[in-house]
Amino acid sequence: PYHHRIHKYASCSTECFVLALIYIDRLIQRNNFLLTDLNVHRVVITAVLLAAKFFDDQYFNNAYYAKVGGVPCNEMNSLELEFLFQMNFSLHVTPEVFHQYARALQQAFQGRQAS
């Protein structure tokens, strides 16, 4: 699946995936944004790119993330900018919020493996 591809090739920290989820949640909450089958892949790769740039010391350029995500580079650039504006450039996450999302993800993953 798509998320396995991103995990394999994006080479970003585990924390980036938690941050990406927070960013997507912010996008949805602040803009009444609707994730659909047509936009979810672009939203996910853009959120991961932003999280890697914000959190990781080393990250790939937009052209690389565009290849990983299967979108043209110029579209990746536009998606990044649009995402930032939609979030009002609010990329900082408090440790409390980060740990809340990390715990929720861990519980969801454990519940999925138990079934």
Residue pairs with C-beta under 8 A, 6 or more apart in sequence:
2 41
2 44
3 44
5 68
6 44
6 45
6 48
6 68
6 69
7 17
9 68
10 16
10 48
10 52
10 60
10 65
10 68
11 60
12 48
12 51
12 52
12 55
12 56
12 59
13 52
13 55
13 56
15 51
15 55
15 98
16 48
16 51
16 52
16 55
16 56
17 48
17 51
17 105
18 98
18 101
18 102
18 105
19 47
19 50
19 51
19 54
19 55
19 91
19 93
19 98
20 44
20 47
20 48
20 50
20 51
21 47
21 101
21 105
22 93
22 97
22 98
22 101
23 47
23 50
23 51
23 83
23 87
23 91
24 35
24 43
24 44
24 47
25 101
26 87
26 90
27 33
27 43
27 47
27 83
27 86
27 87
28 34
28 35
30 86
30 87
30 88
31 86
33 86
35 43
41 69
41 70
41 71
42 69
42 71
42 75
42 79
43 83
44 69
45 65
45 66
45 68
45 69
45 71
45 76
45 79
46 69
46 76
46 79
46 80
46 83
47 83
48 65
49 59
49 62
49 65
49 76
49 80
50 80
50 83
50 84
50 91
52 59
52 60
52 65
53 59
54 91
62 73
62 76
62 77
62 80
63 73
63 76
65 76
66 72
66 73
66 75
66 76
69 76
71 79
84 91
